[in-house]
Amino acid sequence: MTGTTSLRTTATIVVLAAALLGAGSFVQAAQAKPAAAPAVAVDINTASAEELASVPGIGQSLAGRIVELRDKEGPFRRVEDLLKVKGIGEKSFEKLRPYVKVGKAG
């Protein structure tokens, strides 16, 4: 019985240690800073899909739809035109608005 009890104790210690080590990684991940937003507003008429995807709230899929609409209908006249893009509603638009701009027509 002593050997079994010792084995259980050792196994319990190993499991607890592993849990604590994993919890430490979880805490570090939770405290990690999110990806940096662009320092300068992105021009939605000239930005590539990759550049658009760097804007908070715009992923690869949405960036592709923005470029697709721009190619189909021509340059955006104002940032509010992004509301025409499937997947961008009022709430999401307000979150990404500080990070986008429409440059002057050249």
MODELLER restraints for C-alpha pairs under 7 A, 6 or more apart:
rsr = mdl.restraints
at = mdl.atoms
rsr.add(forms.Gaussian(group=physical.xy_distance, feature=features.Distance(at['CA:37:A'], at['CA:54:A']), mean=6.73, stdev=0.5))
rsr.add(forms.Gaussian(group=physical.xy_distance, feature=features.Distance(at['CA:37:A'], at['CA:55:A']), mean=6.00, stdev=0.5))
rsr.add(forms.Gaussian(group=physical.xy_distance, feature=features.Distance(at['CA:37:A'], at['CA:56:A']), mean=6.23, stdev=0.5))
rsr.add(forms.Gaussian(group=physical.xy_distance, feature=features.Distance(at['CA:38:A'], at['CA:54:A']), mean=6.79, stdev=0.5))
rsr.add(forms.Gaussian(group=physical.xy_distance, feature=features.Distance(at['CA:38:A'], at['CA:55:A']), mean=6.47, stdev=0.5))
rsr.add(forms.Gaussian(group=physical.xy_distance, feature=features.Distance(at['CA:38:A'], at['CA:99:A']), mean=6.99, stdev=0.5))
rsr.add(forms.Gaussian(group=physical.xy_distance, feature=features.Distance(at['CA:41:A'], at['CA:98:A']), mean=6.98, stdev=0.5))
rsr.add(forms.Gaussian(group=physical.xy_distance, feature=features.Distance(at['CA:41:A'], at['CA:99:A']), mean=4.45, stdev=0.5))
rsr.add(forms.Gaussian(group=physical.xy_distance, feature=features.Distance(at['CA:41:A'], at['CA:100:A']), mean=4.69, stdev=0.5))
rsr.add(forms.Gaussian(group=physical.xy_distance, feature=features.Distance(at['CA:41:A'], at['CA:101:A']), mean=5.86, stdev=0.5))
rsr.add(forms.Gaussian(group=physical.xy_distance, feature=features.Distance(at['CA:42:A'], at['CA:99:A']), mean=6.12, stdev=0.5))
rsr.add(forms.Gaussian(group=physical.xy_distance, feature=features.Distance(at['CA:42:A'], at['CA:100:A']), mean=4.66, stdev=0.5))
rsr.add(forms.Gaussian(group=physical.xy_distance, feature=features.Distance(at['CA:42:A'], at['CA:101:A']), mean=5.88, stdev=0.5))
rsr.add(forms.Gaussian(group=physical.xy_distance, feature=features.Distance(at['CA:43:A'], at['CA:100:A']), mean=5.90, stdev=0.5))
rsr.add(forms.Gaussian(group=physical.xy_distance, feature=features.Distance(at['CA:43:A'], at['CA:101:A']), mean=4.82, stdev=0.5))
rsr.add(forms.Gaussian(group=physical.xy_distance, feature=features.Distance(at['CA:43:A'], at['CA:102:A']), mean=5.19, stdev=0.5))
rsr.add(forms.Gaussian(group=physical.xy_distance, feature=features.Distance(at['CA:43:A'], at['CA:103:A']), mean=5.80, stdev=0.5))
rsr.add(forms.Gaussian(group=physical.xy_distance, feature=features.Distance(at['CA:44:A'], at['CA:100:A']), mean=6.42, stdev=0.5))
rsr.add(forms.Gaussian(group=physical.xy_distance, feature=features.Distance(at['CA:44:A'], at['CA:101:A']), mean=6.19, stdev=0.5))
rsr.add(forms.Gaussian(group=physical.xy_distance, feature=features.Distance(at['CA:44:A'], at['CA:102:A']), mean=5.86, stdev=0.5))
rsr.add(forms.Gaussian(group=physical.xy_distance, feature=features.Distance(at['CA:45:A'], at['CA:75:A']), mean=5.58, stdev=0.5))
rsr.add(forms.Gaussian(group=physical.xy_distance, feature=features.Distance(at['CA:45:A'], at['CA:76:A']), mean=6.23, stdev=0.5))
rsr.add(forms.Gaussian(group=physical.xy_distance, feature=features.Distance(at['CA:45:A'], at['CA:102:A']), mean=6.33, stdev=0.5))
rsr.add(forms.Gaussian(group=physical.xy_distance, feature=features.Distance(at['CA:49:A'], at['CA:60:A']), mean=6.92, stdev=0.5))
rsr.add(forms.Gaussian(group=physical.xy_distance, feature=features.Distance(at['CA:49:A'], at['CA:63:A']), mean=5.02, stdev=0.5))
rsr.add(forms.Gaussian(group=physical.xy_distance, feature=features.Distance(at['CA:49:A'], at['CA:64:A']), mean=5.72, stdev=0.5))
rsr.add(forms.Gaussian(group=physical.xy_distance, feature=features.Distance(at['CA:49:A'], at['CA:67:A']), mean=6.49, stdev=0.5))
rsr.add(forms.Gaussian(group=physical.xy_distance, feature=features.Distance(at['CA:52:A'], at['CA:58:A']), mean=6.64, stdev=0.5))
rsr.add(forms.Gaussian(group=physical.xy_distance, feature=features.Distance(at['CA:52:A'], at['CA:63:A']), mean=5.44, stdev=0.5))
rsr.add(forms.Gaussian(group=physical.xy_distance, feature=features.Distance(at['CA:53:A'], at['CA:59:A']), mean=4.64, stdev=0.5))
rsr.add(forms.Gaussian(group=physical.xy_distance, feature=features.Distance(at['CA:53:A'], at['CA:60:A']), mean=5.29, stdev=0.5))
rsr.add(forms.Gaussian(group=physical.xy_distance, feature=features.Distance(at['CA:53:A'], at['CA:63:A']), mean=5.49, stdev=0.5))
rsr.add(forms.Gaussian(group=physical.xy_distance, feature=features.Distance(at['CA:55:A'], at['CA:96:A']), mean=6.97, stdev=0.5))
rsr.add(forms.Gaussian(group=physical.xy_distance, feature=features.Distance(at['CA:55:A'], at['CA:99:A']), mean=6.35, stdev=0.5))
rsr.add(forms.Gaussian(group=physical.xy_distance, feature=features.Distance(at['CA:56:A'], at['CA:96:A']), mean=6.21, stdev=0.5))
rsr.add(forms.Gaussian(group=physical.xy_distance, feature=features.Distance(at['CA:57:A'], at['CA:92:A']), mean=6.91, stdev=0.5))
rsr.add(forms.Gaussian(group=physical.xy_distance, feature=features.Distance(at['CA:57:A'], at['CA:96:A']), mean=6.09, stdev=0.5))
rsr.add(forms.Gaussian(group=physical.xy_distance, feature=features.Distance(at['CA:62:A'], at['CA:87:A']), mean=6.97, stdev=0.5))
rsr.add(forms.Gaussian(group=physical.xy_distance, feature=features.Distance(at['CA:65:A'], at['CA:85:A']), mean=6.60, stdev=0.5))
rsr.add(forms.Gaussian(group=physical.xy_distance, feature=features.Distance(at['CA:66:A'], at['CA:85:A']), mean=6.21, stdev=0.5))
rsr.add(forms.Gaussian(group=physical.xy_distance, feature=features.Distance(at['CA:69:A'], at['CA:85:A']), mean=6.98, stdev=0.5))
rsr.add(forms.Gaussian(group=physical.xy_distance, feature=features.Distance(at['CA:70:A'], at['CA:76:A']), mean=6.71, stdev=0.5))
rsr.add(forms.Gaussian(group=physical.xy_distance, feature=features.Distance(at['CA:76:A'], at['CA:102:A']), mean=6.89, stdev=0.5))
rsr.add(forms.Gaussian(group=physical.xy_distance, feature=features.Distance(at['CA:77:A'], at['CA:102:A']), mean=6.87, stdev=0.5))
rsr.add(forms.Gaussian(group=physical.xy_distance, feature=features.Distance(at['CA:78:A'], at['CA:102:A']), mean=5.87, stdev=0.5))
rsr.add(forms.Gaussian(group=physical.xy_distance, feature=features.Distance(at['CA:79:A'], at['CA:101:A']), mean=6.01, stdev=0.5))
rsr.add(forms.Gaussian(group=physical.xy_distance, feature=features.Distance(at['CA:79:A'], at['CA:102:A']), mean=6.08, stdev=0.5))
rsr.add(forms.Gaussian(group=physical.xy_distance, feature=features.Distance(at['CA:82:A'], at['CA:88:A']), mean=6.85, stdev=0.5))
rsr.add(forms.Gaussian(group=physical.xy_distance, feature=features.Distance(at['CA:83:A'], at['CA:89:A']), mean=5.94, stdev=0.5))
rsr.add(forms.Gaussian(group=physical.xy_distance, feature=features.Distance(at['CA:83:A'], at['CA:93:A']), mean=6.99, stdev=0.5))
